[in-house]
Amino acid sequence: MRTWILLSALLLLAACGRAAPTAERRVPLTYLGADEAIDLVAPQLSEDASVSVSKNSAVLVIRGPTAQVDSIAELVRRFDRAPNVELRFQIIEANGFSNPDSAIADVEAALRDTFRFRGYRLVGESLVQAQAPGRVVQQIFAADGTPFQIQARLQRVLQNDSTKAVSLDVELQGQGALLATSLTMPSGKTVVVGTARARRDGNTLILVVRPRIE
C-alpha cells in the first residue's frame, strides 16, 4: 500500500512538472490605442493568461502559456497597422427642385429625415483613398464650373470585433471657408457633415460623406 501511495505521489509530481511553459511578450502599439488592444485580445485570454499596458500605454504586455501568448501577440501585430479608408464625399444642393436626382437616391431619404427642403440635387462628388492617420485634399467642380475643395485629416480608426469607425476633421471651401467640423463616423454609414450657404442663388449646400474601412 505504501508503495502504491508513493508511486501515485511521484506520478502527480511528474504531471505538475509537465505544466505548459509560460512566457511574457511586450508588443509595441503604433496605431491601436491601449483600450482597443485590450478589447481585441480579451476574448482570447484563458484563466491563466493576462494582459496589461505600460505606464505610457505604448506597449501591450501579455503573460501566460507560451503558445497562447504567441498567438495573441500575432493578433495584435496584425491589427496594429494603418487602416485603409475609402471616403466618398458628395456636395448636395438643397432647395425647390421638383425632380428627384437619381445620383443621390441612396442618401435622399436620410436627407429628408434630417431637413425640410423640397428637393435635392448633386453638385459634385469624389471618391478618395487614405490612411489613418493621414490627410487628403480633393477638388470638386460643379456643373457650372464653381470650384470647391474638401480637406480631410484622418485622426485614427477605432475598431473592435464588431464595429469600425474613423475619426476625422473635415473642411469644405468654396469662395472662402464654408464649413469645418470634427466627427467620428461608422464604416459604411452615410453621415451629413454639415450645411452652408454658398451659392449666389441662396441655395443651401450639404456635405455628406460615407467612409469604408478595410
Secondary structure as GFF3:
##gff-version 3
##sequence-region A 1 214
A	DSSP	alpha_helix	2	17	.	.	.	ID=ss1
A	DSSP	beta_strand	22	28	.	.	.	ID=ss2
A	DSSP	alpha_helix	34	41	.	.	.	ID=ss3
A	DSSP	three_ten_helix	42	44	.	.	.	ID=ss4
A	DSSP	beta_strand	50	53	.	.	.	ID=ss5
A	DSSP	beta_strand	59	65	.	.	.	ID=ss6
A	DSSP	alpha_helix	66	79	.	.	.	ID=ss7
A	DSSP	beta_strand	84	95	.	.	.	ID=ss8
A	DSSP	three_ten_helix	102	104	.	.	.	ID=ss9
A	DSSP	alpha_helix	105	114	.	.	.	ID=ss10
A	DSSP	beta_strand	119	131	.	.	.	ID=ss11
A	DSSP	beta_strand	134	141	.	.	.	ID=ss12
A	DSSP	beta_strand	147	159	.	.	.	ID=ss13
A	DSSP	beta_strand	164	173	.	.	.	ID=ss14
A	DSSP	beta_strand	177	186	.	.	.	ID=ss15
A	DSSP	beta_strand	191	197	.	.	.	ID=ss16
A	DSSP	beta_strand	204	213	.	.	.	ID=ss17
###
